[in-house]
């Protein structure tokens, strides 16, 4: 028997989007009803309008709730490319309200990192200013909604950053985690906001490949079938932040049904060779097509986070592997070709293609293009300072210190939400 879905464990927060919108709207309209309204008046309304809240949009719901604090004027982000810019010196306050929100493996200072100058940089788009993260504005925008991050441990890294940033306004209740601590759920009761991390290494169905009766490091991917662990309750989610990437740099056999249609990093004859970026494109397209085809996912906003490059020097993650820079790179130090840029290009193009199709279905697809800004931050990784006692030689150049440059991803996300919710126009 299949294990219960993560969301099935949270009965108080579970239900269809229409049910939640209806309840949310009723709750927020109640304070405005005249005290003298009698029960017969309420019943008469329902006789004339059997389902009065069915057509209420997400934006209307937010407008009927607590007022959203508007961002400062003059940011001009609507027609600005937020992702073309540079890192500038800026003494910023990225101290979280409570360091207990930081997972031990991302708490670089706890494990001995002493330089803090890597915190004093801010991303500056060439044509505008990126709004600073404001937890009050963010929580007001997502009031009454569910947001799910779908992806691997780098996706989880961004969720962890977001939880810490939002905790300045409201400390959430940690309501669920699985035994592997990969699927997690937080509840912000004051804002009726659910934040989830849904673990999926590839976004599509996958299993480790058996060799001589033992599990290997290789994987079989059903490239035409989504991973049901994140799709089971998609209709209840309002915002999706989805990503894929790092797990595709290994031996992978790509299947459609029972037929092998290609492989990554293999030498078998008569099997089509596919690059990691090619496999990422297949998996992402399958995921986005599924979201767009979800008939019950009315008004869902899907944000595709582009590839987050690693910064291993003197070898790869398992050969040499260091990342001990202490300041950002400038554009003259960036290599503008290679697989990271191929992946980024594919992710942006797939998002734009699905964005055009999604309009017909009432869905939004937006690319959050972090690749350039992230590539310029080799100083932001835990490196040696991540507390791995089992393998002291391993340097973590995949993930990001908290606080750190990854907090900027959530500034990008906030800007996207401001546009999607109509706060800026």
Secondary structure, 3 states (H helix, E strand, C coil): CCCCCHHHHCHHHCCCHHHHHHHHHHHHHHCCCCCCCCHHHHHHHHHHCCCCCCCCCHHHHHHHCCCCCCCCCCCCCCCCCCCCEEEEECCCCCCCCCHHHCCHHHCCCCCCCCCCHHHCEEEEECCCCCCCCCHHHHHHHCCCCEEEEEECHHHHHHHHHHHHHHCCCCCCEEEEECCCCCCEEEEEHHHCEEEEEEECCCCEEEEEEEECCEEEEEEEEEEEEECHHHHCCHHHCCEEEECCCHHHCCCEEEEECCEEEEEECCCCCCCCECCHHHHHHHHHHHHHHHHHHCCCCCCCEEEEECCCCCCCECCCCCCCCECCCCCCCCHHHCCCCCHHHHHHHHHHHHHHHHHHHHHHHCCEEEEECCHHHHHCCHHHCCECCCCCCCCCCCCECCCCCCCCCCHHHHHHHHHHHHHHCCCCC
